[in-house]
């Protein structure tokens, strides 16, 4: 190796280089008991909490929690008011935390790489009303089938050196 002249200055920088990205899906089915029984589902608000990923050899492990806030109507009575039929009851809510986990293939990923969840979303769902109470026009259990889609990005910290001549060298 030829010694460098004293006026030749070198510098280094650490850069995050994208190793790869990947996406995966998981189907999660959960029976959610509703107390009191529900007459109708008004709204379901879905959020994700604590979604993390860890790189292993050629894969990423993703874990997280899907939080569902289920707003529903209850049945107290059914009657007529000036010949107008009506159903009366309260509006309630039930929050459930549904854990999930999956693998995502990311070629060239390895332990120690940095991993980032870019997207976590509900891609589709089917709700099924179970354990009906016909006389109260209500049900006791909501069966939720949810497809969760996750996109991850894996990066690796690398050190790059620059010589005074403008040439770069990866270390």
Backbone as a printed PyTorch tensor [residue, N CA C, xyz], in Angstrom:
tensor([[[  0.8450,  -1.1760,   0.0000],
         [  0.0000,   0.0000,   0.0000],
         [  0.8890,   1.2380,   0.0000]],

        [[  0.5720,   2.1830,  -0.8340],
         [  1.3420,   3.4160,  -0.9530],
         [  0.9070,   4.3870,   0.1250]],

        [[  1.8550,   4.9660,   0.8770],
         [  1.4640,   5.9500,   1.8930],
         [  0.8560,   7.1840,   1.2330]],

        [[ -0.1080,   7.7760,   1.9390],
         [ -0.7980,   8.9520,   1.4150],
         [ -0.0360,  10.2010,   1.8120]],

        [[ -0.0600,  11.1970,   0.9370],
         [  0.5780,  12.4550,   1.3060],
         [ -0.1600,  13.0830,   2.4850]],

        [[  0.5560,  13.9120,   3.2780],
         [ -0.0180,  14.5140,   4.4760],
         [ -1.1850,  15.4380,   4.1740]],

        [[ -1.2150,  16.0480,   3.0200],
         [ -2.3140,  16.9690,   2.7260],
         [ -3.5470,  16.2350,   2.1820]],

        [[ -3.4390,  14.9230,   2.0380],
         [ -4.5770,  14.1300,   1.5820],
         [ -5.4590,  13.8250,   2.7990]],

        [[ -6.6570,  14.4030,   2.8580],
         [ -7.5440,  14.2710,   4.0200],
         [ -8.6170,  13.2330,   3.7140]],

        [[ -8.8770,  12.3840,   4.6890],
         [ -9.9320,  11.3890,   4.5550],
         [-11.0360,  11.6790,   5.5520]],

        [[-12.2580,  11.3390,   5.1940],
         [-13.3530,  11.4020,   6.1510],
         [-14.2280,  10.1710,   5.9740]],

        [[-14.9610,   9.8650,   7.0210],
         [-15.8730,   8.7230,   6.9730],
         [-17.2560,   9.1770,   7.4130]],

        [[-18.2310,   8.4390,   6.9670],
         [-19.6150,   8.7020,   7.3620],
         [-20.3430,   7.3720,   7.4650]],

        [[-21.2590,   7.3070,   8.4170],
         [-22.1170,   6.1340,   8.5520],
         [-23.4250,   6.4200,   7.8280]],

        [[-23.7950,   5.5250,   6.9490],
         [-25.0190,   5.6920,   6.1700],
         [-25.9060,   4.4680,   6.3430]],

        [[-27.2100,   4.7040,   6.3640],
         [-28.1610,   3.5980,   6.3750],
         [-28.4700,   3.2300,   4.9300]],

        [[-28.1770,   1.9940,   4.5740],
         [-28.4080,   1.5000,   3.2220],
         [-29.5990,   0.5440,   3.2680]],

        [[-30.5320,   0.7190,   2.3440],
         [-31.7010,  -0.1600,   2.2990],
         [-31.2750,  -1.5430,   1.8090]],

        [[-31.5190,  -2.5460,   2.6430],
         [-31.2110,  -3.9320,   2.3060],
         [-32.3460,  -4.5180,   1.4710]],

        [[-33.5730,  -4.1740,   1.8480],
         [-34.7270,  -4.6850,   1.1130],
         [-36.0280,  -4.3120,   1.7880]],

        [[-37.1080,  -4.5460,   1.0760],
         [-38.4490,  -4.3340,   1.6150],
         [-39.2610,  -5.5940,   1.3580]],

        [[-40.3410,  -5.7150,   2.0850],
         [-41.2230,  -6.8600,   1.8850],
         [-42.5810,  -6.5800,   2.4810]],

        [[-43.5320,  -7.3930,   2.0900],
         [-44.8630,  -7.2480,   2.6690],
         [-45.4510,  -8.6100,   2.9360]],

        [[-46.3450,  -8.6460,   3.9280],
         [-46.9980,  -9.8910,   4.2950],
         [-48.3890,  -9.6250,   4.8150]],

        [[-49.1580, -10.6980,   4.9180],
         [-50.5190, -10.6120,   5.4260],
         [-50.7260, -11.7000,   6.4580]],

        [[-51.6690, -11.4410,   7.3580],
         [-52.0550, -12.4520,   8.3270],
         [-53.5620, -12.3420,   8.5420]],

        [[-54.2090, -13.4990,   8.6780],
         [-55.6370, -13.5440,   8.9720],
         [-55.7980, -13.7650,  10.4630]],

        [[-56.5650, -12.8940,  11.1100],
         [-56.8080, -13.0000,  12.5450],
         [-58.3180, -13.1150,  12.7520]],

        [[-58.7520, -14.1800,  13.4250],
         [-60.1740, -14.3690,  13.7330],
         [-60.3540, -14.2910,  15.2440]],

        [[-61.3040, -13.4670,  15.6820],
         [-61.5250, -13.2520,  17.1100],
         [-63.0160, -13.2110,  17.4090]],

        [[-63.4410, -13.9810,  18.4180],
         [-64.8130, -13.8940,  18.9090],
         [-64.8430, -12.8740,  20.0370]],

        [[-65.6960, -11.8700,  19.8830],
         [-65.7730, -10.7830,  20.8550],
         [-67.1400, -10.8220,  21.5270]],

        [[-67.1940, -11.1930,  22.8200],
         [-68.4790, -11.1770,  23.5200],
         [-68.9060,  -9.7330,  23.7940]],

        [[-70.1840,  -9.4530,  23.5920],
         [-70.7120,  -8.1090,  23.8350],
         [-71.6910,  -8.1700,  25.0050]],

        [[-71.4520,  -7.3380,  25.9900],
         [-72.2940,  -7.3130,  27.1760],
         [-72.6610,  -5.8810,  27.4860]],

        [[-73.9230,  -5.5220,  27.4990],
         [-75.0820,  -6.3560,  27.1920],
         [-75.1060,  -6.7170,  25.7090]],

        [[-75.9830,  -7.6500,  25.3310],
         [-76.0690,  -8.0330,  23.9200],
         [-76.3480,  -6.8280,  23.0210]],

        [[-75.9050,  -6.9240,  21.7740],
         [-76.0170,  -5.8070,  20.8320],
         [-77.2270,  -5.9710,  19.9190]],

        [[-77.8860,  -4.8610,  19.6570],
         [-78.9790,  -4.8000,  18.6830],
         [-78.3900,  -4.5350,  17.2950]],

        [[-77.3630,  -3.6710,  17.2420],
         [-76.7080,  -3.3320,  15.9740],
         [-75.3160,  -2.7830,  16.2570]],

        [[-74.3830,  -3.0360,  15.3390],
         [-73.0480,  -2.4390,  15.4160],
         [-73.1360,  -1.0710,  14.7590]],

        [[-72.7660,  -0.0570,  15.4940],
         [-72.8440,   1.3180,  14.9910],
         [-71.5720,   1.6980,  14.2310]],

        [[-70.4080,   1.4160,  14.8370],
         [-69.1260,   1.7960,  14.2390],
         [-68.0150,   0.9750,  14.8850]],

        [[-66.9970,   0.6540,  14.0950],
         [-65.8060,  -0.0110,  14.6230],
         [-64.6050,   0.8220,  14.1900]],

        [[-63.8960,   1.3870,  15.1750],
         [-62.7010,   2.1890,  14.9070],
         [-61.4900,   1.2910,  15.1580]],

        [[-60.6050,   1.2040,  14.1480],
         [-59.4440,   0.3210,  14.2430],
         [-58.1550,   1.1380,  14.2610]],

        [[-57.2820,   0.8220,  15.2130],
         [-55.9570,   1.4390,  15.2740],
         [-54.9390,   0.3400,  15.5920]],

        [[-53.6800,   0.6470,  15.3100],
         [-52.6050,  -0.2900,  15.6200],
         [-51.7650,   0.2700,  16.7570]],

        [[-51.2850,  -0.6270,  17.6060],
         [-50.4700,  -0.2300,  18.7430],
         [-49.2670,  -1.1780,  18.8400]],

        [[-48.1220,  -0.6040,  19.1600],
         [-46.9000,  -1.3850,  19.4180],
         [-46.5560,  -2.3600,  18.2900]],

        [[-46.5880,  -1.8780,  17.0520],
         [-46.2100,  -2.7290,  15.9170],
         [-44.6940,  -2.6120,  15.7450]],

        [[-43.9970,  -3.7140,  15.9470],
         [-42.5360,  -3.7190,  15.8760],
         [-42.0730,  -4.8350,  14.9440]],

        [[-40.8270,  -4.7100,  14.5040],
         [-40.2560,  -5.7600,  13.6680],
         [-38.8010,  -5.9850,  14.0580]],

        [[-38.3510,  -7.2090,  13.8190],
         [-36.9800,  -7.6110,  14.1070],
         [-36.4560,  -8.4060,  12.9200]],

        [[-35.2810,  -8.0300,  12.4450],
         [-34.6780,  -8.7290,  11.3090],
         [-33.9750,  -9.9950,  11.7870]],

        [[-34.2060, -11.0770,  11.0530],
         [-33.4560, -12.3180,  11.2280],
         [-32.9520, -12.6970,   9.8350]],

        [[-32.3620, -13.8570,   9.6910],
         [-31.7850, -14.2370,   8.3930],
         [-32.8680, -14.3650,   7.3170]],

        [[-32.8220, -13.4830,   6.3280],
         [-33.7110, -13.4690,   5.1650],
         [-35.1960, -13.2860,   5.4860]],

        [[-35.5050, -12.8690,   6.7220],
         [-36.8960, -12.6620,   7.1280],
         [-36.9700, -11.5480,   8.1600]],

        [[-38.1960, -11.1170,   8.4080],
         [-38.4730, -10.1540,   9.4690],
         [-39.6390, -10.7040,  10.2810]],

        [[-39.5230, -10.6440,  11.5990],
         [-40.6240, -11.0250,  12.4850],
         [-41.3660,  -9.7480,  12.8590]],

        [[-42.6810,  -9.7300,  12.6280],
         [-43.5100,  -8.5660,  12.9520],
         [-44.5030,  -8.9680,  14.0340]],

        [[-44.6180,  -8.1390,  15.0730],
         [-45.6280,  -8.3450,  16.1130],
         [-46.3190,  -7.0190,  16.3830]],

        [[-47.5390,  -7.0990,  16.8380],
         [-48.2730,  -5.8810,  17.1600],
         [-49.6380,  -6.1980,  17.7250]],

        [[-50.4020,  -5.1410,  17.9320],
         [-51.7510,  -5.2620,  18.4750],
         [-52.7010,  -4.4260,  17.6340]],

        [[-53.7870,  -5.0440,  17.2070],
         [-54.8730,  -4.3280,  16.5440],
         [-55.8910,  -3.9890,  17.6230]],

        [[-56.1620,  -2.6990,  17.8010],
         [-57.1260,  -2.2500,  18.8100],
         [-58.4200,  -1.8940,  18.0900]],

        [[-59.5160,  -2.4940,  18.5590],
         [-60.8300,  -2.2080,  17.9690],
         [-61.7240,  -1.6050,  19.0380]],

        [[-62.2710,  -0.4440,  18.7340],
         [-63.2630,   0.1940,  19.6020],
         [-64.6080,  -0.0040,  18.9170]],

        [[-65.4170,  -0.8930,  19.4780],
         [-66.6890,  -1.2780,  18.8710],
         [-67.8170,  -0.5140,  19.5540]],

        [[-68.4820,   0.3490,  18.8050],
         [-69.6470,   1.0750,  19.3100],
         [-70.8890,   0.3300,  18.8360]],

        [[-71.7730,  -0.0040,  19.7870],
         [-72.9600,  -0.7730,  19.4180],
         [-74.1940,  -0.2990,  20.1790]],

        [[-75.3490,  -0.6000,  19.5830],
         [-76.6400,  -0.2460,  20.1800],
         [-77.1840,  -1.4580,  20.9240]],

        [[-77.8440,  -1.2000,  22.0520],
         [-78.4960,  -2.2690,  22.8050],
         [-80.0070,  -2.1930,  22.5900]],

        [[-80.6930,  -3.2550,  22.9580],
         [-82.1500,  -3.3210,  22.8200],
         [-82.7560,  -3.3040,  24.2150]],

        [[-83.5400,  -2.2640,  24.5200],
         [-84.2680,  -2.2250,  25.7920],
         [-85.7470,  -2.4980,  25.5800]],

        [[-86.3080,  -1.8290,  24.5800],
         [-87.7340,  -2.0260,  24.3250],
         [-88.0620,  -1.6590,  22.8780]],

        [[-89.1800,  -2.2010,  22.4560],
         [-89.7080,  -1.8970,  21.1340],
         [-91.1540,  -1.4570,  21.3250]],

        [[-91.5150,  -0.3300,  20.7320],
         [-92.8900,   0.1490,  20.8670],
         [-93.2460,   1.0320,  19.6820]],

        [[-94.4000,   1.6350,  19.7410],
         [-94.8410,   2.5550,  18.6950],
         [-95.1260,   3.9110,  19.3180]],

        [[-94.7520,   4.9340,  18.6310],
         [-95.0270,   6.3000,  19.0560],
         [-95.7670,   6.9690,  17.9100]],

        [[-97.0500,   7.2510,  18.1230],
         [-97.9030,   7.8070,  17.0640],
         [-97.8080,   6.9780,  15.7810]],

        [[-97.9690,   5.6990,  15.9150],
         [-97.9200,   4.7160,  14.8130],
         [-96.5340,   4.5580,  14.1700]],

        [[-95.5280,   5.1610,  14.7740],
         [-94.1570,   5.0150,  14.2610],
         [-93.4410,   3.9690,  15.1180]],

        [[-93.0620,   2.8280,  14.5120],
         [-92.3420,   1.8230,  15.2950],
         [-90.9450,   2.3310,  15.6710]],

        [[-90.5350,   1.9910,  16.8770],
         [-89.1960,   2.4010,  17.3140],
         [-88.5930,   1.3440,  18.2290]],

        [[-87.2850,   1.3090,  18.2260],
         [-86.5110,   0.4540,  19.1240],
         [-85.6480,   1.3820,  19.9570]],

        [[-85.7060,   1.2190,  21.2660],
         [-84.9500,   2.0920,  22.1670],
         [-83.9170,   1.2780,  22.9410]],

        [[-82.8060,   1.9140,  23.2310],
         [-81.7400,   1.2880,  24.0020],
         [-80.5750,   2.2440,  24.1370]],

        [[-79.5210,   1.7700,  24.7320],
         [-78.3230,   2.5800,  24.9510],
         [-77.3020,   2.3300,  23.8430]],

        [[-76.3710,   3.2630,  23.7210],
         [-75.2050,   3.0620,  22.8630],
         [-74.0390,   2.7430,  23.7930]],

        [[-73.3770,   1.6330,  23.5470],
         [-72.2590,   1.1790,  24.3770],
         [-71.0190,   1.0330,  23.5110]],

        [[-69.9100,   0.7730,  24.1760],
         [-68.6960,   0.4690,  23.4140],
         [-67.9390,  -0.6380,  24.1190]],

        [[-67.1270,  -1.3190,  23.3450],
         [-66.2750,  -2.3850,  23.8600],
         [-64.9460,  -2.2740,  23.1220]],

        [[-63.8560,  -2.1030,  23.8680],
         [-62.5340,  -2.0260,  23.2400],
         [-61.8210,  -3.3500,  23.4430]],

        [[-61.2970,  -3.8890,  22.3520],
         [-60.5580,  -5.1480,  22.4240],
         [-59.1760,  -4.9620,  21.8090]],

        [[-58.2040,  -5.6530,  22.3770],
         [-56.8290,  -5.6350,  21.8710],
         [-56.5310,  -7.0170,  21.3090]],

        [[-56.2730,  -7.0710,  20.0130],
         [-56.0760,  -8.3410,  19.3160],
         [-54.6100,  -8.4440,  18.8860]],

        [[-53.8390,  -9.3310,  19.5310],
         [-52.4320,  -9.4720,  19.1400],
         [-52.3050, -10.2060,  17.8030]],

        [[-51.2420,  -9.8700,  17.0680],
         [-50.9660, -10.5700,  15.8120],
         [-49.4620, -10.6600,  15.6250]],

        [[-49.0480, -11.6190,  14.8050],
         [-47.6310, -11.7570,  14.4570],
         [-47.5360, -12.4690,  13.1110]],

        [[-46.4470, -12.1900,  12.4020],
         [-46.2340, -12.7980,  11.0960],
         [-44.7710, -12.6840,  10.7000]],

        [[-44.3810, -13.4690,   9.6910],
         [-43.0720, -13.3700,   9.0580],
         [-43.2280, -12.6400,   7.7380]],

        [[-42.2240, -11.8510,   7.3850],
         [-42.1620, -11.2160,   6.0690],
         [-40.8040, -11.5700,   5.4690]],

        [[-40.7940, -12.0930,   4.2500],
         [-39.5370, -12.4230,   3.5750],
         [-38.8470, -11.1500,   3.1030]],

        [[-37.5850, -10.9810,   3.5070],
         [-36.7450,  -9.8770,   3.0250],
         [-35.3690, -10.4790,   2.7530]],

        [[-35.0710, -10.7250,   1.4840],
         [-33.7820, -11.3240,   1.1180],
         [-32.6320, -10.4450,   1.5970]],

        [[-31.5870, -11.0640,   2.0560],
         [-30.3510, -10.4300,   2.5250],
         [-30.4910,  -9.7830,   3.9060]],

        [[-31.6540,  -9.8680,   4.5370],
         [-31.7760,  -9.3630,   5.9130],
         [-30.9680, -10.2730,   6.8280]],

        [[-30.4480,  -9.6880,   7.8920],
         [-29.6970, -10.4910,   8.8550],
         [-29.8610,  -9.8980,  10.2500]],

        [[-29.5930, -10.6970,  11.2770],
         [-29.7200, -10.1870,  12.6450],
         [-28.8510,  -8.9420,  12.8410]],

        [[-29.3880,  -7.9740,  13.5380],
         [-28.6650,  -6.7250,  13.7700],
         [-29.0500,  -5.6170,  12.8090]],

        [[-29.6670,  -5.9560,  11.6770],
         [-30.1470,  -4.9220,  10.7590],
         [-31.2860,  -4.1560,  11.4170]],

        [[-31.4740,  -2.9320,  10.9580],
         [-32.5870,  -2.1200,  11.4540],
         [-33.8320,  -2.4570,  10.6420]],

        [[-34.9580,  -2.4420,  11.3220],
         [-36.2160,  -2.7710,  10.6610],
         [-37.2390,  -1.6960,  10.9890]],

        [[-38.0390,  -1.3420,   9.9900],
         [-39.0600,  -0.3100,  10.1610],
         [-40.3660,  -0.8040,   9.5420]],

        [[-41.4650,  -0.6440,  10.2910],
         [-42.7870,  -0.9510,   9.7440],
         [-43.2500,   0.2870,   8.9860]],

        [[-43.3850,   0.1630,   7.6730],
         [-43.7700,   1.2830,   6.8140],
         [-45.2890,   1.4090,   6.7520]],

        [[-45.9880,   0.2700,   6.6740],
         [-47.4510,   0.2500,   6.5970],
         [-47.9730,  -0.8740,   7.4780]],

        [[-49.0020,  -0.5820,   8.2530],
         [-49.7840,  -1.5990,   8.9610],
         [-51.2360,  -1.1850,   8.7810]],

        [[-52.0090,  -2.0400,   8.1020],
         [-53.3900,  -1.6600,   7.8020],
         [-54.2970,  -2.8790,   7.7600]],

        [[-55.5830,  -2.6190,   7.9790],
         [-56.5920,  -3.6520,   7.7980],
         [-56.9590,  -3.6380,   6.3180]],

        [[-56.6550,  -4.7410,   5.6420],
         [-56.8980,  -4.8100,   4.2030],
         [-58.3180,  -5.2800,   3.8880]],

        [[-58.9030,  -6.0290,   4.7860],
         [-60.2680,  -6.5090,   4.5880],
         [-60.7660,  -7.1690,   5.8550]],

        [[-62.0980,  -7.2560,   5.9750],
         [-62.6620,  -7.8910,   7.1610],
         [-64.0660,  -8.3950,   6.8710]],

        [[-64.4610,  -9.3920,   7.6470],
         [-65.8110,  -9.9350,   7.5930],
         [-66.2990, -10.0480,   9.0320]],

        [[-67.4820,  -9.5060,   9.2990],
         [-68.0930,  -9.5920,  10.6240],
         [-69.2570, -10.5730,  10.5650]],

        [[-69.3580, -11.3950,  11.5930],
         [-70.4600, -12.3470,  11.6780],
         [-71.0960, -12.2120,  13.0540]],

        [[-72.4170, -12.0260,  13.0700],
         [-73.1610, -11.8930,  14.3230],
         [-73.5180, -13.2920,  14.8090]],

        [[-73.1530, -13.6050,  16.0650],
         [-73.3550, -14.9500,  16.5990],
         [-74.1500, -14.9130,  17.8970]],

        [[-74.6650, -16.0770,  18.2480],
         [-75.4810, -16.2690,  19.4480],
         [-76.6470, -15.2820,  19.4860]],

        [[-77.5470, -15.3990,  18.5110],
         [-78.6750, -14.4680,  18.4450],
         [-79.6710, -14.6670,  19.5920]],

        [[-80.3470, -13.5830,  19.9420],
         [-81.4570, -13.5940,  20.8950],
         [-82.6570, -13.0450,  20.1150]],

        [[-83.4130, -13.9180,  19.4400],
         [-84.4640, -13.4530,  18.5260],
         [-85.5120, -12.5510,  19.1740]],

        [[-85.9320, -12.8670,  20.3890],
         [-86.9810, -12.0560,  21.0240],
         [-86.5210, -10.6330,  21.3350]],

        [[-85.2160, -10.4190,  21.4270],
         [-84.6810,  -9.0720,  21.6740],
         [-84.0080,  -8.4920,  20.4340]],

        [[-84.1220,  -9.2160,  19.3180],
         [-83.5130,  -8.7560,  18.0630],
         [-82.0460,  -8.3670,  18.2520]],

        [[-81.3220,  -9.1570,  19.0280],
         [-79.9280,  -8.8240,  19.3360],
         [-79.0650, -10.0820,  19.2960]],

        [[-77.7780,  -9.9040,  19.5560],
         [-76.8170, -11.0070,  19.5300],
         [-75.7690, -10.7820,  20.6220]],

        [[-75.1510, -11.8890,  21.0470],
         [-74.1960, -11.8410,  22.1660],
         [-72.7310, -11.7700,  21.7330]],

        [[-72.4120, -12.2600,  20.5330],
         [-71.0070, -12.3970,  20.1190],
         [-70.8250, -11.8450,  18.7070]],

        [[-69.7240, -11.1370,  18.5250],
         [-69.3210, -10.6550,  17.2060],
         [-68.0550, -11.4190,  16.8130]],

        [[-68.1250, -12.1720,  15.7190],
         [-66.9420, -12.8690,  15.1970],
         [-66.3260, -11.9730,  14.1340]],

        [[-65.0830, -11.5700,  14.3570],
         [-64.3630, -10.6860,  13.4290],
         [-63.2530, -11.4810,  12.7500]],

        [[-63.2660, -11.4600,  11.4370],
         [-62.1580, -12.0250,  10.6540],
         [-61.5070, -10.8540,   9.9330]],

        [[-60.2250, -10.6580,  10.2060],
         [-59.5210,  -9.4720,   9.7080],
         [-58.2500,  -9.8990,   8.9790]],

        [[-58.0220,  -9.3080,   7.8030],
         [-56.7550,  -9.4920,   7.0880],
         [-55.9090,  -8.2510,   7.3570]],

        [[-54.7620,  -8.4580,   8.0030],
         [-53.8350,  -7.3660,   8.3150],
         [-52.6820,  -7.4260,   7.3170]],

        [[-52.3970,  -6.3000,   6.6900],
         [-51.2880,  -6.1870,   5.7240],
         [-50.1930,  -5.3270,   6.3480]],

        [[-48.9530,  -5.8090,   6.2430],
         [-47.8010,  -5.1010,   6.8030],
         [-46.7130,  -4.9840,   5.7370]],

        [[-46.1250,  -3.7880,   5.6250],
         [-44.9770,  -3.5580,   4.7410],
         [-43.8090,  -3.1450,   5.6310]],

        [[-42.6470,  -3.7740,   5.4270],
         [-41.4570,  -3.4660,   6.2290],
         [-40.2940,  -3.0680,   5.3290]],

        [[-39.3610,  -2.3060,   5.9220],
         [-38.1250,  -1.9290,   5.2300],
         [-36.9700,  -2.2740,   6.1710]],

        [[-35.9440,  -2.9160,   5.6220],
         [-34.7540,  -3.2850,   6.3960],
         [-33.5840,  -2.4520,   5.8990]],

        [[-32.8700,  -1.8300,   6.8460],
         [-31.6800,  -1.0440,   6.5100],
         [-30.4950,  -1.5620,   7.3120]],

        [[-29.3140,  -1.2460,   6.8060],
         [-28.0780,  -1.6520,   7.4850],
         [-27.1670,  -0.4390,   7.5540]],

        [[-26.5980,  -0.1880,   8.7150],
         [-25.6630,   0.9200,   8.9030],
         [-24.3180,   0.4940,   8.3530]],

        [[-23.8020,   1.2730,   7.4030],
         [-22.4930,   0.9780,   6.8180],
         [-21.6200,   2.2170,   6.9230]],

        [[-20.3370,   1.9840,   7.0310],
         [-19.3880,   3.0980,   7.1290],
         [-18.7110,   3.2750,   5.7800]],

        [[-18.7190,   4.4940,   5.2970],
         [-18.1020,   4.8160,   4.0130],
         [-16.9930,   5.8350,   4.2490]],

        [[-15.8740,   5.6470,   3.5360],
         [-14.7670,   6.5960,   3.6470],
         [-14.5740,   7.3450,   2.3420]],

        [[-14.1980,   8.6060,   2.4500],
         [-13.9260,   9.4300,   1.2750],
         [-12.5020,   9.9510,   1.3730]],

        [[-11.7630,   9.7530,   0.3210],
         [-10.4050,  10.2880,   0.2700],
         [-10.4160,  11.6820,  -0.3330]],

        [[ -9.2940,  12.3570,  -0.2550],
         [ -9.1880,  13.7170,  -0.7920],
         [ -9.3780,  13.7190,  -2.2980]],

        [[ -9.1050,  12.6010,  -2.9310],
         [ -9.2500,  12.5420,  -4.3850],
         [-10.7060,  12.4100,  -4.8180]],

        [[-11.6240,  12.2520,  -3.8230],
         [-13.0360,  12.1180,  -4.1490],
         [-13.4710,  10.6780,  -4.3180]],

        [[-12.5100,   9.7490,  -4.2440],
         [-12.8730,   8.3450,  -4.3530],
         [-13.4980,   7.8860,  -3.0470]],

        [[-14.4330,   6.9720,  -3.1490],
         [-15.0620,   6.4270,  -1.9430],
         [-14.6330,   4.9940,  -1.7700]],

        [[-14.6330,   4.5880,  -0.5410],
         [-14.3450,   3.1940,  -0.2540],
         [-15.2340,   2.7550,   0.8980]],

        [[-15.8520,   1.5960,   0.7480],
         [-16.7190,   1.0670,   1.7930],
         [-15.8760,   0.2060,   2.7100]],

        [[-16.0800,   0.3860,   4.0010],
         [-15.3100,  -0.3970,   4.9700],
         [-16.1910,  -1.4050,   5.6420]]])
